[in-house]
Amino acid sequence: MDGTMESGLPHLDSRCSISEDDDFDLSRLLDKPKLNIERQRSFEERSMSELSISNSRGPDNFDSIYSPGEAVRSGFNTPASSARYSFEPHPMIGDAWEALRRSLVFFRDQPVGTIAAYDHAAEEVLNYDQVFVRDFVPSALAFLMNGEPDIVKNFLMKTLYLQGWEKRVDRFQLGEGAMPASFKVLHDPVRKMDTLIADFGESAIGRVAPVDSGFWWIILLRAYTKSTGDLSLAETPECQKGMRLILTLCLSEGFDTFPTLLCADGCSMIDRRMGIYGYPIEIQALFFMALRSALPLLKHDAEGKEFVERIVKRLHALSFHMRSYFWLDFQQLNDIYRYKTEEYSHTAVNKFNVIPDSIPDWVFDFMPTRGGYFIGNISPARMDFRWFALGNCVAILSSLATPEQSMAIMDLIESRWEELVGEMPLKITYPAIEGHEWRIVTGCDPKNTRWSYHNGGSWPVLLWTLTAACIKTGRPQIARRAIELIENRLQKDGWPEYYDGKLGRYVGKQARKFQTWSIAGYLVAKMLLEDPSHLGMISLEEDKAMKPLIKRSTSWTCSMNRH
């Protein structure tokens, strides 16, 4: 019934390293990649300028996709990360692993993912018994860090198989490259048969297709490849085609004047109406990270080479746009506050015609003199000044944020700890919208009331992205402080999905218990702190060729000189 590609791909010993050298000759990229045990500099550390579009050929030494830490495979019930260290692990860790393994989903006796929540006390299961692509990411990272890559490989292949299904909502057919939001395994004990059922958005609340699923799939493929050293999976024709289909969807040309992706409300982790339509930061950061993750994975054959050229062009434009127009710090806020409006021609400073009176009062008090962040959205005459945690953390991990911007985001979190972290990490958005604005923006959504769920709720799963960002920026003490808060309550409260209240003090009013990504997010955060070399599978270094001057407009200096 499945028909999925069981490739029987060879698995390299996880202790061998793949090339990481300084020499990166693009003139041989069309040759078949060969594994090289010599350590070479990773692909993402090389400058985009070395991927000059004029070059037509490239190296036979593919980039090092192997993560530096030695992978020690452990027994089924013994976390490998704990086995490597002499100190006693926190008692929560054993319970977390047990709960994570209890959430495993099997297809034909092979693990293929983890369900969203294992809450038997819930009156309605809804779709929490399904394997969600975005929800599985922290579970996948936990298994990779624990030396158990097979489940991740199975997941990647099963979702790739589902990508090939015909996808319809009513009478409209979705793009060929769309990845499912989730899938479910139906077991027939009588016929002894397993069947896969996928949801591409046609069953979701609001009927919105998940834009982020394809990006997470590419990011996870890179994490698997870098963790295991197994390039053969990414090199299969099926994976190459899957990546190209995803990229075709998001690199297609249309009426856009910006390099960012135009999205509907509810297309990402915030999967209900929350006013993120337009160009939400979470999608743009994931888009950037997926493009960079795809570069070393794409073969440089005739088809792959064309995509590499398009990716490089888009990355340059996207990084400039995001760093210039989405970035907000004290100085930028002051500049926006003093904007002139109704400017015409290419010399305009206020390019989006943002009306200064539309700046919300809270942001003036919220913005510290040291610190900054990527705002939630920007489009004509509209800036969403809200803080979105996932988008900013992914911006750090992908190096969409410059090193200076990354440090500024960390400064903001430290200086606004009570608002963004409180008593339970981490606020998904800040601040909450309420009153008349809540009625207009959410459509009176009873689940997204103020300081609840997506509307200023606190989500423990975000701990892993915060921890990874802290390690990358050299601020592990911030992560330790957040983990201590998690360890005070999360297990006692039954591993809930989210917390409510300004400080995140109360278990969410509709939060599921034993939420899998709350469990996995904690485990990943702990393993990252114990062995920071794991960071390599989910982090990309800055590309020096994409370092723009952070200006609103090239005409800024000229206009200042005229006055």
N, C-alpha and C positions, 0 to 999 in steps of 0.2 A: 504493500500500500504506500510505503514511504517513497521508495525510488530514490533515496538520497545517495550521494556519492560517498561510498566507503572506500577511501582512497588507499588505505594501508600504507600511508606515507612513512618513510624511514624516520626514526626519531634519533637525533644526535645525542650523544652523552652530554648531559646538561653542564658538565664541568669544562667542556671544551669551549674555547672562545673563538669568535669569528672576527675577521679583520677589522682593526681599529687604527690604521696608520695615518700619518699626516698626508701621505701622497694620495691624491684623489684625481686621477686622470680621466676626465670625462670622455676622452676621445675613444674609449673602448667600451662604452656602456651598452653597445649592441651585442657584444660578445656574451656568451652564456655565463652567468655568474658562477664562480667556483668558491667553495668554502676554503678559507685560509685560516690556519690556526694562529698565525701571527696576530698580535694585538695591534689594531689600527684605530684611528680616531673615528668616532661614530659619524654617520651621515649627517645627523642634524646639527653637529658641531661645525660642519663645514659651511662656508659662506654660500649664499644663494648665487653670488656672482660666479661661483665655479660651475653653476648649472647654466652657463650662458646659452641662450637660445640659439646662438649661431653655431654652437658645437653640435655635431651630428653623431658622435660616437662616444663611448664611455668605458669605465673600468671593468676588468673581470674580477676585481676584488670588491665584492658587494660590501655595503656598510656593515659595521658591527652592530648586530642587533642583539648581542648577548649582554645581559645585565651583569655587572662586575661581581656581585656576591656569589660565593660558591653555593650551589643549590644542593641541599642535603635532603634526600627523600626520606620521609619518615613513615612509621607505621600508620595504619588507618586512623587510629584514635589519638596519635601523639603529634601535636603540632611541632613541625620541624624547627620553627623559630625558637621555641622554648628549649629544644634539645641542644641548641648551639651555645646557650649561655648558662653560666653557673648560678645566677641568682634565681630566686624563687619567683615564678610568674604569679601574677595577680590571680586570686581564686576565681574571678569572673571568666578567665580565659577558657578554662576547661568547660564550663557551662556554655559558653558562647560557641565553642566548637561542636559540642553535642547538639545544640539547638540548630546550628547551621547544617549539620549533616542530616538532621531530621527533616529539613526542608528540601532535600534532594528530590528531583524528579527523574524517573527512569523511562527510557524508551527502548524496548527490546533488550531489557536488562543492562542497558548502558546509561550512566548518568548524563543528562543533557542540560541541566540547569537547576535552579532553585525557585520554589514558589514564592510569591510576594509575602505571604504571611501564613503562619501555622497556628492560627488562633481558633481553637475548637469552641471557645466560649462565645464567639460571635454568632449572632442570630442569622445574619445573612452572609454567605460566602462572597457574593458578587463575583468580581474577577480576581480576588486575592489568592485564588488557588492556581493562578496561571504563572508562567515564566515570562516576566517582563524583561525586555532587552536592557533598558536603563537600570532596572533594579538588580539585574544579575552582575553588573560590572564590579561592584565591591566584593561580591561573592567570588567572582572569577579571579580577582586580584589576590584574595585571601588564599585560594587554592594554589595559584601560581607561586606565591611567596612561601607556601608550605610544601612545595615540590610535588604538587599533584596537578599536572597540566592536562591530563586526559579529558576531564570534564569540560575544560575550556575549549579544547579542540572539538569535542563532540558538539558543544553549543554553537561554535562558529560554523560548523558544517551544516547543522540542522537549520539554523536561521538562514544560511545561504541557500539551502534547498527551498525554504519557504519564500524567499525573495522571488523565485521563478514562478510562483503561482500567479494566476490571473487575479487582479485585485479590483473589486467593484464596490462602489457605494451608490445604491440605487441603480441608475443606468449609466453612471460615469465610471470610466476605467482609470485607475491611478497609474502613475508613471511606472515603467518597468523596473526601475531601480529601487523603489520604495521598500524599506525593510518593515517587518511587522512590529507593532507595539508590543505584542505578547503572543504566546502560543500555549496550548494546553494539550496534554497527552490523555487520551481516553483509553482505558484498559477494558477489553472485553474478555472476562474470565472464561466464558463459555467457548467462544471461538479461539481463545488464546491469541488475541490480536491487539496490537497497539495502533492507535490512529492519532495523527497530529491535526489539531485545529488551530488556525492562526487568526489573529485580529489585526487588521491594518488600519483600524480607525472606524470601521463601519459599525462596530458595536460600542465604541467608546462614548462617554458622555460628551455631547456636542458634535460627535462624528468628525473629529479632526484627526488627520493622519499625523503620526509622530515624525517630525523633522529630525529629531535628535537620534533616532534609532540607527540610521545608517552611519552617522558620525561615530557613535559609541562602538559600532561594529568594527570600523576601521581602526579606531584607537585600541580596541581590545585585541585585534589581530596583531598589531605592532607589539603590544605588551606581551602576548604569547610568544611571539618570535624573539623578542629581546630577552625574555626570561629563560626560554629553553634553548636558544641557539638553533632551533629547527626552522630553517628557511624554506624547507620543501613544501610546507602547507601553503604559505603565501604565494609560492611560485606555481601552484597548480592552476590549470586553465580556469577552473571554476572560481577560485578566489580572485584571480586577475580580472575575470569578467565581472564578478560581483562588485569589485572596487570601481571598475570603469562605469558600471551602471549607476552606482551611487553618485559618482563624480559628474556623470552626464546630467543628472537631475539638477545638481546645485551649481554647475558651471555653465548652464545653458544661457544664451543671450536673449534678452527681451527688451522691455522698455525701461529697465533700471538705469538710473544715473549714478548709483552708488555701488560699490563692490560688496556691500552687505546683502544678506538674504532677507527678502520680504516674507513675513510669516503671519499666520493666523493666530489668534488667541488659543491657548490650550494645546500647543504643538510640542511641548517639552515636559520637563518634570512638573511644571505648573500647568496641569492639564485641564484646568477649568478657566472660566472667563475671569481674568485678573488685569485686564488692560495692558497686556504685553504685546498685542498685535503691532505689526510694524517691523522693527529691526531689534528684537530683544537681545540683550547682552549675552545671555546664556547660549543662544543658538550661534551668535557670531563667534564667540570664543571656542565653542565646540567645532564649528566650521573651520576655523583657523587651525585648530589642533589636528583635525582629521586630514586636512590638506597636507600639513607637514608630516603627519604619520604615514600618509600614502606615498610620499615621494620615494623613500628608500625601499618600499615594498613593490612598486610597479616595475615590471620588466621593461627594458628599453628596446622593445621590438617596435614595429611600425606603429601599432596602436598605442602602446604605452608611452612612447616618446612624445606623441602629440599631447597626451594628457599632462606629461611632465612640463611641457612648455606652457600650457594653459595654467597649471597650478602655480608655477613660478611667477607668471604675470599677475595672477589674482592675489597671491600672497603679498607681493609688494604693494599693490593698491589697497588691500584690506588692512594691512598693518598700519599704513599711513593714515587711512581714514579713521580707524578705531583709536589710534594713539592721539590723533589730532582733535577729533570731534566728540568722542565719547568720554574722554578723560576730564575729570573735574578735580581741582584742588582749590586752595584758598585764592590763588591769583586768578585762575580761570573763572571762578565764581564771581570775583570782583569785576573781571572784564565783561562777563555776560550781564551783570547788573548795570553796567554802563553802556550797553549796546545801543546803537542807533538802529532804527527799523526802516523798512521800506527801501532798502538799498538795492540798487539795480546795477547790472553789469558784473564782469568778472573781478572787479576790484573790491567787491563787497566783503566786509569783515564778518558781518552777521549773515552768513551764507544761508542759514535755514530760517531767517526772519523770525527768530525767537523774540517774543515780547517780554521784556524784563519784568513787567508786572505779573507774568505768569509763574515766576519763580516762587515756590511755596515758602512760607515763613520758616518752617522747621529746618530747612537746609542751612540757613544762615547760622543758626546756633549749633547745628550738628557738625559743620565743617571745622575741623581744627586747623590751626595755623600750619602744623606739620602733619601731612597725610593727604590722601586722595583716593579716588576710586573711579572705576568705569561706571557711568550712569546706566540706567536700565534701558534707555531707548532714545533715539533721536530721529525726527522726521520733520517735514516742513511745519514750522510754527509750533513744534511740540518737542519738549525735552522732559523725559521721565527721570526725575532726580532720585528715585528710590534706589536703595542699595540692594543688590541681588548677590547673595553669597556665592552660589555655584559659578556664575559667570566670572566673577572676580578671581576666584581660586583657580579656575581653568585658565584664565588669562595669564596667571603667574606660571602655571605648570607648562603651558605651551610656549611661553616667552612672547605671547602677544603683548604683554606688559614689558616694558624695558626694565632693566635692573633697578633704575631709580623709581619707576612707577610701582614695581613689586614691593620695594621697601616702604613706599608711601602707603600702600594698601595695608601692610602689616602695622605701620604706625597708626593708621586709622582704627584698626581693630583693637589695638592696645589702648588708645586714648578714648575709645567709645565702647569699652568692654561691656558695660552694663546694658547698653542699648543693643549691641550686636550679639552678645553671648549670654549675659545675664547669669541665671542659675542652671541653664541647660543649653549647651551648644547645639545648634547654631541657628540664628535667625535666617530663614530662607529669604525674607525681604524685610526691609525697614524703610519707613515706618508702616504701620497698618493704615489702611484707608477705612474711613468710617462715615456715618451719617449720610448726608445726601450724596456725597462722592461714592460711597460704598454702594448705594442703590443704583447709581448710574453705571459705574464701572463693572460691577459684578452681576448686575441684574437681580439684586436682592438675594444672592446666593446664601442659603442658610448654613452651608459648610464653611464658607470663607468669611465668617464674621470677623470683627476686629481682633487681632492678636491670636488668631486661630488658623490652623491648616496652612494654606498658601499665603494668607493675609497676615503676615507677621508671626506665624507659628515658628516653633523651634524644632529643628529636625536633626536627630542624632546622627543620621547617615552622613551628614555634611562634615562630620568630624574627620573622615579620612582625607577629604580634599583640603581641609584646613591644615591638617598635620603635614601632608605632602608639601603644601605651599610654605609652611613654616620651615621645614627642613631645607627646602630649596633656597630660601632667603636667609638661612643661617639663624633662624629665630625659634629653635626647638622648645625654648622655655614657654612660649605661648601655647604650643601644642600640649605640653605636659600639664599646664594649668587647665586647659579645656578637658583633657582626659580625666583629670582628678574629679572634675564636676560630673562627668559621665559615670565614673565608677562609684560615686556616692549614691546614685539612684537608679540607673538604667536597668540593672538586673533585678533589683527589688521591685521595680514597677512592672516587670514582665516584658522588657524590651519593646516598649510601645513605638508606634510609627512616628508620632510627633507630640509636642507639648504645647500648651496654650498659656496665654498671659504675657504681659509686658516683659517679665523676667524668665518666662518659660518654666514656671513653677508647677503648673498643673498638667497631669496627663491629658492629652487632647480628648475633647468630648466625643469624637467618633474615631479615635485612634485604635487601630488593631494592635493586639498584643503579639509578641513573638514575630515582629516584623523583621523579615530576613535581612534587609539592607541596613537596619539599625544594628543588628548583630554583626554582620560582615564589616560594616564601616568601623566599628570598634576594633575588631581583630586586625584590620588593615592598618589602622592608626598605630596600634601597639607594635605590630611587626615592622612598620616603617621606622619607629623610634628605636627599636632594638637593633635593626640592621638597615641603616640609611642607604646601603647600596641598592636596596629594592627600588629606590626612587627612580632609577634609570628606566624602568619599564613604563613609567607614567609621566615622565618629565622630558622636555626638550630644551636644549640649551639655546641661548640667544643667537640669532643669525646677525652678524655685524652688518651685512648688506642691507638689512631691513631696518636700519636705525635712522628714523627721520628726525628732522628738527620739529619739536612740538610747537607748532604755530597754528593759529586759526586760519591764516591765509598768507600767501606769499606777499600780498599787498599790504600786510600789517605795518611793516617798517616804513613803506612809502607813505602810507596814510598818516603815520605819526610824524614823519618829517615835514608834511605839508602844514601841520598846525603849530 
